[in-house]
């Protein structure tokens, strides 16, 4: 029900419908439902963090884990190899390591980090859904010798409605490491943003950028300023910093200028934008909750075998989190 692709769905991509406000009506309804769901979760965030989020579209917490838990997590990722999948986008390889209960049972530090009440509640509030997020141990690695562009380095919105992503950085992030960037306040609409998205909706199906045509609109910094927003924030932050953002707002991955890797926990939570209730999440049911990464990886493998087409996430065996890319 939250489909976003203009090129795959002839109704969503219809210029005739969008000229008559179909896209903007979808956006407006999604905004109303997100506000309604968040009112059902007012206790999920402290008042100060909630006010900061509503102004800016993100929350950030340095020194997030206690020293003991953080040290335990560092030891666990340094001494273990994990079953991983990788996705290459231009010069960047993103490594995903699922953390279902079968993995976490032997990793008490990572288990406590993944299940941290603040992380879990903040993810839910930002996404406007009391639902189980998918969580990975995660590394962003880059090959500076590659010339193909990483599409995630363009400012973009993930979709047309509220959704949350989180990064708990387990190492210091320098500007040279291509940190996450976010445009404060861009999770909220301005009249100029509404007009810009209306124009995009008319021709998105024919846009040469495939991700833009799929509903993840790309925007230049000049576009963003014309929409009434300010300069982006660069999250070059110390290790043990948590960042949670509504990635309906404009964001991008920075461009790395030195060899290395960004290592951390990554969480994602997105559900249908049209329901008025915040709970009743099937993926939070016993037997499913906490296993989304395992189920998702299995689904991608099955689909690849069924179609004969390689998955965009390819399983690469057991690797250390910061080992060189396999793909």
N, C-alpha and C positions, 0 to 999 in steps of 0.2 A: 504493500500500500504506500510505501515511501519511495517508489521508483523515481529516479531522477534523470535517466538517460534520454536525451532528445533524439539521439540517433537510433536507439533500439526500440523506442516506443512511439508509434505514429500518432498517438493521441497527445502525449506530452510534447512531441516535436511539431505539432500542427501549428503552422504560422497563423492560419485562420482563427483557431481557438485562442492562441496567445495574443493576437491583435485585440481580441475581445476580453482580455484580462484573465484567461484561464490560469496561466502561470502565477500571476500575482494573487489570485484568489487562493491557490494552493499554499503560497507563502503565508498569506494573512491568516488562514485557518491554522496552519502549523504553528505560527507565533502565538495565537490565542490558546491553543491546546498546551503548548510548552509552559506558558504562564500559569495555566490552570493546574498542571501537574506539579509545578514547583511550589505552588501554594499548599499542596498536600505534603510537601517535604520540608517545611520551614525549619524544622529542627535538625536537618541533616548537616548544616554548616553553622558555625558560630556567627553571630550577627556581623562582626567586623569583616570576616571573610566573605560573607554573603553580599554585603554592601560593596566591597571591593570587586567581587566578581560581576555584579550587575553594572558597575561603571566600566569595567575594563574587559570582561570576557574571559578572564583567567584568574587562577590563584597560584601563588608560588610560596613554597615553604623551604627555607634553608635549614640544615641540620635536622632533617625530617625524622630519620630513625635514631634511636638511642645509640650511643657509642658502641655498646656491647653487641646489639643486633647488627649494626652496620659492619663491624669487624667480622662477625660471623658470616654475613652475606659475602663479604670480600673473600674470605677463606673458602667458602663453598664454590664460588665461581672460579677461583684460581686452581682448585684441586680436582675439579670434575670436568669430564667431557659430556656433552649432551646431544641427544638426537635433534638435529636442526634442519630447517629448510631455509633457502635463500631466494631473494628476488633481486635481479639486476635491473637498474634503471640508469642508463648512461654509464657514467663513471662510478656510480654508487651501487654497492651491494648491501642490502638490508638482510640481516640474519635473524630468524625467529626461532626461539626455543620454547616449546610449550611447557606449561607448568601445571599439569593436572595433579590431582591428589596422589596418583601413583609415583610421581616424581618428587613432590614436596614432602612425602612421608619421611624421606631420609635427609631432608634439608631444612632443619628447624629455623634457620635464619631467614631463608627465602620464604618459607611458609608464613612466618610472622609478618614479613614485609608485604606479601601479596594480600594477606587477610587483615591488614591494618585497618581499624575502623574508620579513621579519618580518610584514608585513601578511598576506601569503598564508598563511604557516604558522599564525599565530595564528587567522585565520579558520577554518582547517581544524580546529585543535585544539578551539576553542570549539564548533564545530558537530558535532564528533566524526566528521568525514568528510574524507578526503584527496581532495578534489574541487575543481573549478574554481568559484570564486564568480562571481556576476554583479556587475558593477561599473558604476556610473553617475557622471558628473558630475551634481551634485544641488543643487537649491535649494528651500528651503521659504519660500514667500512668503505673506503674510497680508493680508487686507482687513478692517480693523477696523470698517468700516461694515456688514459683513454680520453678521446676528444668528444664523444657523443654526450649531449647535454642530459643532465638529470632533470626530468620534468618537475620534480618536487621543489626545485630551486626557484620556480616562478611563484609569485603570490597567487593564492587561490583560496576558494572556499570549498570544503569537502562536499557539501550538499546544501539544500535550500532550507534546512531546518536544524534545530538544536541537536548537537551531538558532542560527545566528550572524548578527548584523548589525554593520556597522562604519560609523563616521563619521569621516572625516578633515576636521576643520573648517578651512576656509581663511580664515576671518575670526574675530575675537574674538566670543564668544557671551556676551551679557549675560543676566541674569535676565529683563529686559524683552523678550528675543528668543524667549521660549518654549523654553528648552533641554530636552534629553533628560533624563528622570528615570528612575532605576532603584532598585529595592528590593534592597539587598545581601542575598545569600544566598537569594533567592527562586527560584533555579534548583534548589534542593534541597528535598525534601519534608519537612514536619513532619507529625506525626499530625493536627494541626488542618487543615493544607492538604489532606491526603488525604481527610479527612471532608468538607471544604467542596466539593472537586471531585466527590466521590461524590454529594452532594446536587444539585450543578449538573447532573450527567449525567442525573438522573432527569427533569428538566423542561426541559432546554435546548431541546428541539425546539419548545417552545411559548413560549420567552422572547420578550418584545416587542422586545428589542434584537437586530437581525438578525446582528450580528457575534458576539454571545454565542451565539446559536443556531447559528452556523456553526463553533463550536468555539474561538473566541478569547474566552475567558471574561473578562468585565469584573468588577472588584472595587473596592469603596470602600476608602478608607484605613483605616476601622474594621475592615472584613473582613480586611485585610492584617495589622493589628495582632493581631487575634484568631487568625490563623494562626501567630503566634509570630515574626513578622518585625519589624524595626525601621523607622525612618524612611527615606524614600527619599533618595538622593543626587541633587543637581541638578548637571548638568554645564555650569555657566557657566564656560567654559574659554577660554584664549587661543588665538588662531589657531595652526595647526600642531599641534593636539592630536588624537590618535587615541584613539577609544573603540571597543572591541569588546565586545559583550555577548551572552550566551545569552538570547535573548528568549523562551524558555520561562519565564523569570523575569518578574515583574511590572514593567512600565515604562509610560511615557506620554510624550507630547509636552507640553511646558509651554504655558501660555497667553500668547501675545505681548501686550504692552501698548503697543507703539509700532510705527510703520510700519517696514518693513525686510525683510530676507531673511537666512536662514541658508544659507551657501554652503559646499559641500565635496564630497568624494568619498563615495559611499555604496556599500556592498557587502552582499550577502545570500547566504547559503549554507544550503540546506535540502535534505535527501534523505530517502529512506525510513528510518524509525526502526528497522526490524526486522532489518536485515542484520548479521551478525557481522563482516564484513570492512570495512575502512576505505577501500579503494580501489575499483578496477574501475569507475570512473565514466565512463559513455558520453559525458558532456558535457566530458570532458577529452581526448577523441580528437582527433587532427589534423583540422583543418578545422572543428571545432566549438569547441575550446578558445579562450577569449578572445572568442568571437562570440555569447555568450548574449544580450547586450542587443540585438544586431541581429536575432537569430532570434526573440526574444520579441516585439519590436516588430512584426516582420513577421507573426508568428502572430496578434497582436491585430488588426492591420489586416485580415488575411484573414478572421478570424472575424467581424469587424464587417460586412464586405462580404457574407459568406455568409448571415448571419442578419438583416441589415438593422437591427441594433441598435448604437447607438454604444458604443464601448469605454470602459471607465472610465479608460484611458490614451488621450488623444486627441492625435494628431500636430498640432503647431502651427507647423510650418515652422522656419526658421532664426532663432534669437534669441540675444542675449547671455544669459549665465547669470543675471544679476540684473535683466533687463528686467522691466517690469510684466507681470503674468499676462495671458495671452491668453484663457483661459476665464473 
